Amino acid sequence: MSGKRNAPAPAAPPDTAIYAIGDIHGETGKLDALHRMILVDAETRGARRRRAIYLGDYIDRGPDSAGILDRLGGDPLPGFEYAFLKGNHEELMIRFLNGLGSGTTWLANGGIETLASYGLDLTGAVLGEDTRREFARRVPAAHRRFLDALVPYRIEGDYLFVHAGIRPGRKLEAQVELDMLWIRDVFLNSRADHGHVVVHGHTPTSEPDERPNRIGIDTGACYGGKLTAVVLEGTAREFLQA
């Protein structure tokens, strides 16, 4: 009698509890509530190592992007190790701060709310060089350091953490950052084995989107939905939402 053995369930590294947090988009109240839940949950676990991985899109659309960067640039979860990934919205903000492009794409994708969180009201206005200079002056150096230190992905055990996804069929070392920040359908619709289970945000769904090869945890916090964290310990998988 022959047959294919079931593959082992994907697992986090030994003695590690991972909390991956989806797209925050300026929602400080939801982030604060989720952080409180994570701290309580972590105390119930025996894992020695606690790891928080933030999947990007900290800014735009919601009311308090500046406040989010303040929180994340501090020590929001004492006793945790952190990994902060870059989202497409951070990339748009960085490009504008660095004088790359007109900023109109960013403005159309929630940048106006981020500018407002730094005290700049551009309702109905067009971004220009004077605005860019004033915005750059108002962004604290700590926020710039935080943005400049963002990374495109992180691997932990059998999981790959990335903002949007990856290009199916392409080795990790050959992936391009543009896809990691922006990809949608070709990744979302793929049933390919990516070598790791991909934990991602970027594409909002009403509930966590669990598939054999990926887990989507952008649950539309800035659209009235919840802010979601997936908790990975051993082969177990749970969700926390605020």
C-alpha positions in Angstrom: 0.0 0.0 0.0 1.5 3.4 -0.9 0.4 6.9 -0.4 1.8 10.4 0.2 2.4 11.3 3.8 0.8 14.4 5.1 3.3 17.3 5.4 4.1 18.4 9.0 2.1 21.3 10.2 3.9 24.7 9.9 5.5 25.7 13.2 7.0 28.7 14.9 10.6 28.4 16.2 10.9 26.4 19.4 10.2 28.1 22.7 8.8 31.2 20.8 5.5 33.0 20.7 5.0 35.2 17.7 2.5 38.0 17.5 2.1 39.3 14.0 0.0 42.5 13.8 -1.8 43.6 10.6 -2.4 47.0 9.0 -2.8 49.7 11.7 -3.4 52.8 9.5 -3.3 55.4 12.2 -5.7 53.7 14.6 -4.1 54.4 17.9 -7.1 53.3 20.0 -7.2 49.9 18.4 -3.4 49.4 18.6 -3.4 50.3 22.3 -6.2 47.9 23.0 -4.5 45.1 21.0 -1.2 45.7 22.8 -3.0 45.3 26.1 -4.5 42.0 24.9 -1.1 40.8 23.7 0.6 41.5 27.0 -2.1 39.6 28.9 -2.0 36.7 26.4 1.8 36.4 26.6 1.6 35.9 30.3 -0.5 32.7 29.8 2.2 31.2 27.6 5.3 29.3 28.5 7.5 30.5 25.6 10.8 32.0 26.7 11.0 34.2 23.5 8.3 36.7 22.6 8.4 38.2 19.2 6.2 41.0 17.8 6.2 41.4 14.0 4.3 44.4 12.5 3.4 44.0 8.9 3.5 47.6 7.7 0.9 50.3 6.8 1.2 52.0 10.1 0.1 55.3 8.6 -2.5 56.9 6.4 -6.3 56.9 6.3 -6.8 56.7 10.1 -6.6 59.7 12.4 -3.3 59.5 14.2 -0.4 58.3 12.0 2.1 60.4 14.0 0.9 58.8 17.2 1.4 55.4 15.8 5.0 56.1 14.9 5.5 57.5 18.4 4.2 54.3 20.0 6.1 51.9 17.7 9.3 53.8 18.0 9.3 53.3 21.8 8.9 50.0 23.6 5.2 49.2 23.3 5.5 45.6 24.4 8.1 45.4 27.2 10.0 42.1 27.1 9.4 41.5 23.4 11.7 41.4 20.4 10.4 43.5 17.5 10.4 43.4 13.7 8.9 46.3 11.8 8.2 45.6 8.1 7.7 48.2 5.4 4.2 48.7 3.8 3.4 50.4 0.6 2.1 53.4 2.5 5.4 53.9 4.3 7.1 53.7 1.0 4.9 56.5 -0.4 5.6 58.7 2.6 9.4 58.1 2.4 9.4 58.9 -1.3 7.6 62.2 -0.6 9.9 63.1 2.2 12.9 62.4 0.0 11.5 64.5 -2.9 10.9 61.6 -5.2 7.7 62.1 -7.2 4.9 64.6 -6.7 3.2 62.9 -3.8 -0.2 62.8 -5.6 -0.4 59.0 -5.3 0.2 59.3 -1.6 -2.3 62.0 -1.2 -4.9 59.9 -2.9 -4.2 56.9 -0.7 -4.6 58.5 2.7 -1.6 60.7 2.9 -3.8 63.7 3.6 -4.7 62.2 7.0 -1.1 61.6 7.8 -0.2 65.2 7.0 -3.0 66.3 9.2 -1.6 64.2 12.1 1.5 66.4 11.9 -0.5 69.6 11.8 -0.7 70.2 8.1 -4.2 70.7 6.6 -4.1 70.1 2.9 -7.8 69.5 2.3 -8.4 70.4 -1.4 -4.8 71.4 -1.9 -2.0 70.0 -4.1 1.3 68.8 -2.7 4.2 71.0 -3.6 7.8 71.6 -2.7 6.9 74.1 0.1 4.6 71.5 1.6 7.2 68.8 1.4 9.8 71.0 3.2 7.4 72.0 5.9 6.3 68.3 6.4 9.9 67.2 6.6 10.5 69.9 9.2 7.6 68.6 11.3 8.5 64.9 11.2 10.6 64.1 14.2 14.0 62.6 13.6 12.9 59.5 15.6 10.1 58.9 13.1 12.6 59.3 10.2 14.9 56.7 11.8 12.0 54.3 12.3 10.9 54.6 8.6 14.5 54.2 7.3 15.0 51.1 9.4 11.9 49.2 8.0 12.7 45.9 6.3 10.7 44.1 3.5 10.3 40.7 5.1 11.1 38.4 8.0 11.4 34.7 8.4 10.5 32.8 11.6 10.4 29.1 11.6 8.0 27.9 8.8 6.5 31.4 8.4 7.4 34.2 6.1 6.2 37.6 7.1 5.7 40.3 4.5 3.4 43.3 3.9 1.6 42.4 0.6 2.9 39.0 -0.5 5.4 37.5 -2.9 5.6 36.6 -6.5 4.7 32.9 -6.8 7.3 30.6 -8.4 10.2 33.0 -7.7 12.9 32.2 -5.1 12.9 34.5 -2.1 16.3 36.0 -2.9 14.9 36.9 -6.4 11.8 38.7 -5.0 11.6 42.4 -5.6 10.4 44.9 -3.0 7.8 46.3 -5.3 5.9 43.0 -5.2 6.4 42.6 -1.4 4.7 46.0 -0.9 2.0 46.0 -3.6 1.2 42.6 -5.0 -2.4 41.3 -4.9 -4.3 38.9 -7.2 -1.4 36.9 -8.6 -0.3 36.1 -5.0 -3.7 35.9 -3.4 -5.1 33.5 -6.0 -2.1 31.3 -6.0 -2.2 27.8 -4.5 1.6 27.3 -4.9 3.8 26.1 -2.1 5.9 29.2 -1.3 8.3 27.3 0.9 6.9 29.0 3.9 3.4 29.9 5.0 3.2 33.6 4.1 1.7 35.9 6.8 0.6 39.2 5.2 -1.6 42.3 5.3 -2.3 44.8 2.5 -5.6 43.4 1.2 -8.4 43.9 3.7 -10.9 41.2 4.5 -13.7 41.2 7.1 -12.0 38.3 9.0 -8.6 36.7 8.9 -8.0 34.9 5.5 -6.5 31.5 6.2 -5.3 29.4 3.3 -2.9 26.5 3.2 -0.1 28.7 1.9 -0.9 32.1 3.4 -2.7 34.0 6.2 -4.1 37.4 5.6 -4.6 39.6 8.7 -5.5 43.0 7.3 -9.1 43.2 8.7 -9.8 46.8 7.8 -9.0 48.6 11.0 -9.3 52.0 9.3 -12.6 51.1 7.6 -14.4 50.3 10.8 -13.1 46.7 11.1 -10.9 45.2 13.8 -7.2 45.3 14.2 -5.9 41.7 14.1 -2.9 39.8 15.4 -2.2 36.2 14.6 -0.5 34.3 17.5 1.9 31.5 16.5 3.4 29.1 19.0 4.6 25.7 18.0 2.1 24.4 15.5 -0.8 26.3 17.2 -2.4 29.3 15.6 -4.8 31.8 17.3 -6.1 35.3 16.6 -6.5 38.4 18.8 -8.6 41.3 17.7 -9.3 44.8 19.0 
